[in-house]
């Protein structure tokens, strides 16, 4: 695809029930693929725009009794 991407994982210490983790797998995979396909420009486009290598970040954190998982890209 002509794209170089770093994957950054934040919050790897957050504990999630195994059953919930299995249910999150497909939606998270979809979000990461979408970020790669539509959010990250090709290496040549990023170079033209003066941007560094693309980055996709998966961030997990807890607020109260809720666990949040966010996927973002810098495209």
Secondary structure, DSSP 8 states (H G I E B T S, - for coil): ----EEEEEE-TT----HHHHHHHHHHHHHHHHHIIIIIS--HHHHHHTT--SEEEEEEEEEETTEEEEEEEE--
